[in-house]
Amino acid sequence: MDKKVDVVINVFGKPYQTALSILSLFKYSWKHIRKVYIILEKENKKNQICLLKELLFYVRKRIVFYSPKNWFWVYAVDPNEFAKEEVRLGLRYQYGIENSDAGYIYIMHNDVVHYVDVIGKYLAYIGSHIAIGKIGMCHNCPAFWADICDGNRYLNYRPSIEELRALYHEAIPPHGWKGFMYHLKDFCDEYRSQPWPLPCCRVNEFSCLIDLKQYKDVTMPYGTAYPFGAYGSCGDYLLDIACRWFHDVNLLGYTCKNFMLKKHELFHIGGHAAMFNKELYVDNEMFAHDELRRMSLLGRNVHF
């Protein structure tokens, strides 16, 4: 099988963190990488894009930039609209997924640092699974709080809808917990009829590898499964990126491999919160700038 990998990353701001995410990946996984698809979200400023292109100058021949016509932020899109290309290509990662003909797609956030050959590790362990990465938003899931499910046990914990309702409505979140709402009124048709995998189950988008042939066999626009990069809905609950895809492909008989990386292997700098906290955003950008320098990833020091 083709072991070549294309990388897909959505970018909104964070030029130094984005460059660090990509260049640190090249530093350790360059031999696996064919192309990097950078999908520029609508609100990017010109000076941020110019800076990013400057930082990536020495790997520019392996980079494809794309700006979709539509951008849906953190909202669910009517799945009936997915047949329209201009709508579908506005979903996260979709342009790279549809245009790649590599054996695998590596999806990542634009605020991670790679300290080992992460792609090589994933390739070694993915086996026949459709995807590999950290499974679950377990910190938001009552089944995890009750210690009856986690990323390694998701295939075994398959509650009925009655059990799932009781679990959600009786749950007591951990002390100090801050996250998405979980007291659902009554889920949605898809989860009432098929409550497994649970609403918080997914392969996490901050770093995961997908077998592209298997993906295209079953995922829209080729198959029936939700696109990976689409938000879904579950009653009064927004399903995060890849939750609905994960639900659909598992019901079709595919499985995902839980693979936990340590912080000294893959470090997640920030996240969504930094987009609303200027001080945190600046601190994270300064960290990324300093780390680029420390790892010899600035300017002419870049050699792959």
C-alpha positions as MATLAB code, in Angstrom:
seq = 'MDKKVDVVINVFGKPYQTALSILSLFKYSWKHIRKVYIILEKENKKNQICLLKELLFYVRKRIVFYSPKNWFWVYAVDPNEFAKEEVRLGLRYQYGIENSDAGYIYIMHNDVVHYVDVIGKYLAYIGSHIAIGKIGMCHNCPAFWADICDGNRYLNYRPSIEELRALYHEAIPPHGWKGFMYHLKDFCDEYRSQPWPLPCCRVNEFSCLIDLKQYKDVTMPYGTAYPFGAYGSCGDYLLDIACRWFHDVNLLGYTCKNFMLKKHELFHIGGHAAMFNKELYVDNEMFAHDELRRMSLLGRNVHF';
ca = [
       0.000    0.000    0.000;
       1.086    3.591   -0.691;
       2.697    4.856    2.523;
       2.981    8.440    1.327;
       1.131   10.996    3.406;
      -0.460   14.345    2.634;
      -0.944   16.758    5.511;
      -4.044   18.922    5.960;
      -4.241   21.849    8.346;
      -6.814   24.610    8.786;
      -5.360   27.998    9.663;
      -6.903   30.972   11.423;
      -4.197   33.358   12.626;
      -1.266   32.052   14.701;
       1.436   32.406   11.997;
       4.337   31.427   14.276;
       2.425   28.529   15.826;
       1.326   27.356   12.382;
       4.886   27.481   11.069;
       6.131   25.598   14.129;
       3.438   22.937   13.691;
       4.417   22.356   10.063;
       8.190   22.743   10.285;
       8.534   20.568   13.392;
       6.520   17.917   11.533;
       8.882   18.184    8.569;
      11.898   17.989   10.882;
      10.991   14.502   12.057;
       8.565   13.122    9.455;
       9.823   14.659    6.195;
      10.414   11.275    4.532;
       6.696   10.422    4.714;
       5.306   13.757    3.538;
       4.324   14.528   -0.030;
       2.214   17.708    0.224;
       0.841   20.001    2.900;
      -2.591   21.491    2.243;
      -3.036   24.733    4.176;
      -6.667   25.811    4.252;
      -6.918   29.500    5.090;
     -10.065   30.384    6.996;
     -11.940   33.540    6.076;
     -10.907   35.875    8.904;
      -7.140   35.643    8.323;
      -5.402   38.989    7.977;
      -3.125   39.633    4.998;
      -0.106   40.378    7.162;
      -0.558   37.048    8.982;
      -0.670   35.137    5.702;
       2.384   36.977    4.377;
       4.336   36.191    7.549;
       3.330   32.534    7.395;
       4.447   32.235    3.771;
       7.755   33.858    4.672;
       8.313   31.418    7.536;
       7.517   28.480    5.229;
       9.561   29.774    2.289;
      12.035   26.885    2.241;
       9.297   24.230    2.087;
       7.021   26.202   -0.256;
       7.272   23.677   -3.102;
       5.457   21.108   -0.986;
       2.690   23.436    0.172;
      -0.722   24.088   -1.375;
      -2.708   27.074   -0.086;
      -6.480   27.152   -0.450;
      -9.108   29.688    0.627;
     -12.662   28.290    0.566;
     -15.576   30.400   -0.606;
     -17.605   29.496    2.478;
     -16.579   29.331    6.105;
     -18.865   27.949    8.803;
     -16.893   28.747   11.977;
     -18.244   26.455   14.749;
     -21.713   25.846   13.345;
     -23.327   22.680   12.061;
     -24.232   22.660    8.367;
     -27.405   21.068    7.024;
     -26.161   17.690    5.719;
     -28.496   18.026    2.741;
     -26.118   20.760    1.569;
     -23.059   18.479    1.521;
     -23.790   17.463   -2.077;
     -22.893   21.016   -3.144;
     -19.163   21.317   -3.689;
     -18.995   24.997   -2.709;
     -20.597   24.137    0.642;
     -18.629   20.960    1.243;
     -15.262   22.581    0.555;
     -16.001   25.083    3.323;
     -15.799   22.261    5.878;
     -12.560   21.882    7.769;
      -9.886   19.856    5.978;
     -12.239   18.964    3.129;
     -10.285   20.492    0.246;
      -7.151   18.554    1.126;
      -9.045   15.324    1.672;
     -10.832   15.534   -1.686;
      -7.747   16.563   -3.650;
      -5.237   14.161   -2.153;
      -4.431   10.849   -3.799;
      -1.911    9.807   -1.142;
      -2.339    6.623    0.847;
      -2.931    8.535    4.065;
      -3.948   11.962    5.327;
      -2.382   13.456    8.453;
      -4.674   16.028   10.060;
      -3.414   18.386   12.737;
      -4.096   21.649   14.526;
      -2.020   24.722   13.804;
      -0.791   24.964   17.387;
       1.112   21.733   18.042;
       4.817   20.925   18.238;
       6.209   17.623   16.992;
       9.267   16.315   18.837;
       9.370   12.831   17.262;
       8.359   11.180   13.994;
       4.644   11.167   14.808;
       3.593   10.121   11.301;
       6.030    7.207   11.402;
       4.575    6.050   14.714;
       1.028    6.242   13.368;
       1.965    4.356   10.195;
       3.534    1.601   12.287;
       0.395    1.051   14.369;
      -2.599    1.950   12.194;
      -2.882   -1.571   10.767;
      -6.311   -2.127    9.227;
      -7.961    0.698   11.191;
      -9.507    3.597    9.278;
      -7.796    6.124   11.575;
      -5.350    6.415   14.450;
      -4.939    9.101   17.092;
      -6.260   10.009   20.518;
      -9.803    8.643   20.813;
     -12.515   10.558   22.580;
     -13.283   13.900   24.166;
     -13.461   11.859   27.329;
     -13.132   14.882   29.618;
     -16.632   15.925   28.440;
     -18.224   12.481   28.673;
     -20.279   11.143   31.618;
     -19.260    7.577   30.703;
     -15.635    8.501   31.343;
     -16.509   10.232   34.620;
     -18.257    7.024   35.699;
     -15.149    4.992   34.724;
     -17.061    2.740   32.358;
     -15.538    3.935   29.077;
     -12.438    5.585   27.635;
     -10.467    5.660   24.396;
      -9.299    2.075   24.849;
     -12.741    0.730   25.794;
     -15.053    2.523   23.374;
     -15.599   -0.648   21.305;
     -16.860   -2.522   24.368;
     -19.143    0.003   26.067;
     -22.355   -0.037   24.012;
     -25.275    1.248   26.090;
     -28.909    1.236   25.077;
     -30.552    4.630   24.584;
     -32.248    4.202   27.981;
     -28.883    3.608   29.641;
     -27.381    6.576   27.830;
     -30.239    8.877   28.839;
     -29.846    7.875   32.476;
     -26.082    8.298   32.314;
     -26.328   11.829   30.934;
     -29.140   13.031   33.165;
     -27.704   11.633   36.391;
     -24.097   12.605   35.713;
     -22.158   14.703   38.181;
     -19.227   16.414   36.447;
     -15.802   16.503   38.107;
     -15.098   19.372   40.475;
     -14.054   22.456   38.542;
     -15.188   20.978   35.228;
     -15.758   23.479   32.448;
     -16.851   22.200   29.084;
     -19.729   21.642   26.722;
     -23.224   21.118   28.065;
     -24.092   17.491   28.540;
     -27.618   17.436   30.007;
     -29.356   16.636   26.744;
     -33.119   16.795   26.391;
     -33.343   13.695   24.240;
     -30.377   13.463   21.846;
     -31.356   13.265   18.161;
     -32.729   10.640   15.790;
     -29.304    9.215   14.916;
     -28.326    8.656   18.544;
     -31.760    7.533   19.698;
     -31.643    4.778   17.084;
     -27.895    4.083   17.431;
     -26.528    5.422   20.747;
     -23.089    3.897   20.145;
     -20.489    5.292   19.662;
     -21.318    7.945   22.262;
     -21.703   11.649   21.345;
     -18.229   12.604   22.617;
     -16.461    9.773   20.781;
     -14.113   10.818   17.988;
     -10.529   10.601   16.811;
      -9.085   13.947   17.841;
      -8.288   16.341   15.037;
      -5.273   17.940   16.687;
      -3.207   14.980   15.475;
      -4.488   11.922   13.641;
      -3.768    9.774   10.601;
      -6.527    8.572    8.273;
      -6.392    5.742    5.741;
      -7.595    7.708    2.732;
      -8.761    4.756    0.635;
     -10.999    3.470    3.410;
     -12.174    7.014    4.100;
     -13.185    7.609    0.485;
     -14.946    4.253    0.317;
     -17.520    5.359    2.886;
     -17.453    9.129    3.467;
     -19.336   11.909    1.665;
     -19.224   12.784   -1.179;
     -18.160    9.212   -2.029;
     -20.191    7.326    0.585;
     -22.788    7.970    3.275;
     -20.719    8.856    6.359;
     -20.548   12.475    7.527;
     -17.427   14.365    6.397;
     -14.641   14.311    8.985;
     -14.468   18.097    9.282;
     -18.186   18.766    9.762;
     -19.760   19.759   13.049;
     -22.893   17.787   13.831;
     -25.799   18.215   16.199;
     -27.341   15.972   18.811;
     -30.533   17.564   20.040;
     -29.417   20.651   21.956;
     -25.769   19.568   21.877;
     -23.220   20.563   19.214;
     -21.104   17.618   18.130;
     -17.482   18.624   17.710;
     -15.350   17.996   14.626;
     -15.177   14.297   13.639;
     -17.734   13.070   16.231;
     -20.446   12.392   13.685;
     -17.933   10.909   11.213;
     -16.609    8.618   13.947;
     -20.155    7.529   14.811;
     -21.009    6.787   11.188;
     -17.876    4.860   10.210;
     -17.931    2.701   13.331;
     -21.534    1.758   12.592;
     -20.375    0.773    9.108;
     -17.904   -1.675   10.655;
     -14.706    0.399   10.660;
     -12.609    0.996   13.768;
     -10.133    3.591   14.999;
      -6.954    2.929   16.956;
      -6.412    4.823   20.207;
      -2.824    6.058   20.307;
      -1.686    8.367   23.089;
       1.376   10.518   22.557;
       3.292   11.963   25.492;
       3.929   15.703   25.803;
       7.611   15.246   24.971;
       6.491   13.649   21.672;
       3.647   15.999   20.690;
       2.876   19.194   22.572;
      -0.410   21.080   22.157;
       0.427   24.761   22.698;
      -2.986   26.301   23.095;
      -6.339   25.856   21.474;
      -9.580   27.676   20.836;
      -9.323   29.794   24.007;
      -6.334   31.732   22.651;
      -8.523   33.239   19.917;
     -10.452   35.136   22.610;
      -7.603   36.011   24.960;
      -5.107   38.471   23.493;
      -2.518   37.996   26.225;
      -2.607   34.209   25.853;
      -2.465   34.513   22.053;
       0.644   36.729   22.200;
       2.324   34.483   24.777;
       1.717   31.427   22.585;
       3.061   33.187   19.497;
       6.182   34.243   21.410;
       6.674   30.674   22.614;
       6.354   29.416   19.034;
       8.847   32.004   17.744;
      11.386   31.021   20.402;
      10.830   27.311   19.782;
      11.325   27.766   16.028;
      14.671   29.369   16.794;
      15.653   26.744   19.365;
      14.826   23.923   16.930;
      16.762   25.650   14.108;
      13.618   26.036   12.006;
      13.947   29.696   11.055;
      15.206   30.978    7.704;
      18.083   29.240    5.989;
      18.497   26.832    8.883;
      15.609   24.811    7.439;
      16.894   21.747    5.583;
      14.802   18.661    4.751;
];
